[in-house]
Amino acid sequence: MDTQSRIPVDREKCALALEAARSEIARRVVGQAPVVNGILTALITGGHVLLEGVPGLAKTLLVKTLADISGLDFKRIQFTPDLLPADVTGTLIYQQAAGQFTVHYGPVFTNLMLADEINRAPAKVQSALLEAMAERQVTIGNDTYPLPKPFFVLATQNPIEQEGTYGLPEAQLDRFLLKLMVPYPAAAEEAAIVRAGGEPEKIPLKVVFPQEVISQCRNALESINCDDKIIQYIVSIMTATRPGAGEQAAGRGRAARPRGGDDLLRYIAFGASPRASIALYRTAKVRALFEGRAFVLPEDVKRAASDTLRHRLVLSYEAAADGITADDLIAKILAVLPVP
C-alpha cells in the first residue's frame, strides 16, 4: 500500500473512537445501528436530530446513553401543551432586594438537550428554539447570551398520535440536520431486550466519546476530500426537488432536469433549500469518515439522502391522495439522476 492510500492517524483514531462509542451504546440499546450512526453523525457535524418512532422504542434511552458516553452536560425538557417559551430559554426575574432584574437561564443552556415529544408544545414554544438551533444563542430581554459549546438538540416525536399535538413548522424542521426513523426491533433483538429485564438505564457506561474526541473527529472531517463532481451531484438532487427549478436552470444555461424527474414534481409543493445541500455534503463526509476513507463516494451521498431530506420536502395533497411519502420521492429522484 502506497503512502497516499494510507489512513492518516487522526482518521484512524476517529474510526476507532466511533467503534468504541457504538459498542458502549450497544450495552444499553439493542440494535438500532442506523439510528446510532445518525446520532453520532450529528455529534461530529454539530447538527441537530429529530427522532420519530412509536412509544417504547428507546428513543429517550438512546439520548441519555449518548450523554453518558460523551460526558456532556445533559438536560431534558418534556414538551407539553402548557409549556411557555420562558420555560425553555429562560427569563428575567426581578430581585426586589437588589432592585434589579437578573437572568434565570433555562434548560436550553446545556450541551445536549433532549426535547422530548417536541410536537406536544404549541408553535410559540417550538419557535423559542429557532434562534438556539440556528445561531447557538438565546435572546432574553434586550440581551443575547451564547449557548455552551458544543450544543446539540435531539428531539423526539410520536408519529401516530395527532390529538393534542402541533406539527413542527418548516422553518424549524429545516434546522434539523437529520430526521431519523426509529423502527421496531427484529424478533431476535426484541428477545434480547426482554431478557435484559427492562432496566437498561442502570447499566454503567464509560465515557468513550468525550468532547475532545468529538472535536478531533470534526477536525478530521475537514481533511476528507469531496470532489467537485460529487458536489454537483448533491446540488442536482436538491434541484430535482424544486418545482420550476429545471426551467430556471435551463434558462441560465445550466443542465435541465433529468428525464423522468418532472413527473415527480406534482407530489412536491416546496423543495429543499441550500441548507439541505450543506447538510447532505457534511453527512456524506461523515460516512466516509466512518469507513476510514479520505474521500467521498456517490454511495455516501445516496445513503445519507433520505435522512437528510425526508423532513425538508413539503408534499402536495396529490402525494397524500396517492400514498406517496418523502422517502418514495427521494428514492425515485436518486434513481433517475445520473451518478458521477
Residue pairs with C-beta under 8 A, 6 or more apart in sequence:
7 15
7 292
7 294
8 220
8 223
8 294
10 216
10 219
10 220
10 223
11 220
11 223
11 224
11 289
11 292
11 294
12 292
13 216
13 220
14 213
14 216
14 217
14 220
14 289
15 289
15 290
15 291
15 292
17 208
17 209
17 213
17 216
17 217
18 40
18 209
18 217
18 289
18 290
20 208
20 209
21 40
21 69
21 208
21 209
22 33
22 36
22 37
22 40
24 69
24 205
24 206
24 208
24 209
25 36
25 62
25 65
25 66
25 69
26 36
27 203
27 205
28 61
28 65
28 200
28 201
28 203
28 205
29 36
29 58
29 61
29 62
29 65
29 200
30 185
30 189
30 192
30 193
30 196
31 185
31 186
31 189
32 57
32 58
32 62
32 182
32 183
32 185
34 180
35 51
35 62
35 180
35 182
36 62
37 290
38 49
38 178
38 180
38 307
39 49
39 62
39 63
39 66
39 154
39 180
40 209
41 47
41 177
41 178
41 283
41 286
41 287
42 48
42 49
42 152
42 154
42 177
42 178
43 66
43 70
43 150
43 152
43 209
43 214
44 214
44 217
44 218
44 221
44 286
44 289
45 177
45 218
45 221
45 282
45 283
45 286
46 150
46 152
46 218
47 152
47 176
47 177
47 178
47 279
47 282
48 133
48 152
48 153
48 154
48 155
48 175
48 176
48 177
49 152
49 153
49 154
49 155
49 176
49 177
49 178
49 179
49 180
50 118
50 155
50 156
50 157
50 168
50 173
50 176
50 178
50 179
50 180
50 311
51 59
51 62
51 63
51 154
51 155
51 156
51 157
51 180
51 182
52 156
52 157
52 158
52 159
52 179
52 180
52 181
52 182
53 59
53 156
53 158
53 159
53 181
53 182
53 183
54 158
54 159
54 160
54 184
55 158
57 182
57 183
57 184
57 185
58 182
58 200
59 156
59 182
60 76
60 114
60 116
60 156
61 200
61 201
63 112
63 114
63 154
63 156
64 74
64 76
64 114
64 201
65 205
66 112
66 154
67 74
67 112
68 205
68 207
69 205
69 206
69 207
69 208
69 209
70 112
70 207
70 209
70 210
70 211
70 214
71 207
71 210
71 211
72 111
72 112
72 150
72 152
72 211
73 110
73 111
73 112
73 148
74 110
74 111
74 112
74 113
74 114
75 107
75 108
75 110
75 112
75 113
75 114
76 107
76 113
76 114
76 116
77 83
77 87
77 88
77 107
77 108
77 113
77 114
77 115
77 116
78 116
78 117
79 115
79 116
79 117
79 118
79 119
79 120
79 121
79 125
80 120
80 121
81 120
81 121
81 122
81 164
83 121
83 125
84 125
85 124
85 125
85 127
85 128
86 106
87 106
87 107
87 125
88 106
88 107
88 108
88 125
88 128
88 129
89 106
89 108
89 128
89 132
89 138
89 139
89 140
90 103
90 104
90 105
90 106
90 108
90 109
90 138
90 140
91 103
91 104
91 106
91 140
92 101
92 102
92 103
92 104
92 140
92 141
93 101
93 102
93 103
93 104
94 100
94 101
95 101
95 102
101 141
103 140
103 141
103 143
103 145
105 145
106 138
107 113
108 128
108 129
108 132
108 138
108 147
109 138
109 145
109 147
109 148
110 148
110 151
111 148
111 149
111 150
111 151
111 152
111 211
112 152
112 154
113 151
113 152
113 153
113 154
114 154
114 155
114 156
115 129
115 153
115 154
115 155
115 156
116 155
116 156
117 156
117 157
117 158
118 126
118 155
118 156
118 157
118 168
119 157
119 158
119 165
119 166
119 167
119 168
120 164
120 165
120 166
121 166
122 166
123 166
123 169
126 166
126 168
126 169
126 172
127 169
127 172
129 153
129 172
129 175
130 171
130 172
130 175
131 137
131 138
131 139
132 138
132 147
132 151
132 153
133 153
133 172
133 175
133 176
134 175
136 146
136 147
136 149
136 151
137 144
137 145
137 146
137 147
138 144
138 145
138 147
139 145
150 211
150 214
153 176
155 176
157 165
157 168
158 165
170 270
170 312
170 314
173 179
173 311
173 312
174 273
174 275
174 276
174 311
174 312
176 311
177 279
177 282
177 283
177 308
178 279
178 283
178 307
178 308
179 307
179 310
179 311
180 307
181 310
184 190
185 193
217 289
220 289
221 282
221 285
221 286
221 289
223 294
224 285
224 288
224 289
224 293
224 294
224 295
224 296
225 294
225 295
225 296
226 281
226 284
226 285
226 295
226 296
227 295
227 296
227 340
229 340
230 284
230 296
230 297
230 298
230 301
230 340
231 281
232 340
233 298
233 301
233 337
233 339
233 340
234 277
234 280
234 281
234 284
234 301
235 277
236 255
236 258
236 337
237 280
237 301
237 305
237 309
237 333
237 334
237 337
238 271
238 272
238 273
238 274
238 276
238 277
238 280
239 245
239 246
239 249
239 257
240 246
240 257
240 258
240 261
240 264
240 271
240 333
240 336
240 337
241 268
241 271
241 272
241 309
241 313
241 329
241 333
242 268
242 270
242 271
242 272
243 265
243 268
243 269
243 270
243 271
245 257
245 271
246 256
246 257
246 261
246 262
247 256
249 255
249 256
249 257
250 256
258 336
258 337
258 338
259 336
260 332
260 335
260 336
261 333
261 336
261 337
264 329
264 332
264 333
266 316
266 318
267 315
267 316
267 318
267 319
267 322
267 324
267 329
268 313
268 314
268 315
268 316
268 319
268 329
269 314
269 315
269 316
270 313
270 314
271 312
271 313
272 309
272 312
272 313
273 312
276 308
276 309
276 312
279 308
280 301
280 304
280 305
280 308
280 309
283 304
283 307
283 308
284 296
284 300
284 301
284 304
285 296
285 300
287 296
287 300
287 303
287 304
288 294
288 295
288 296
288 297
288 300
298 339
298 340
302 334
302 339
305 330
305 334
306 327
306 330
306 331
309 326
309 330
310 325
310 326
310 327
310 330
311 326
313 326
313 329
313 330
315 324
315 325
315 326
315 329
318 324
319 325
319 329
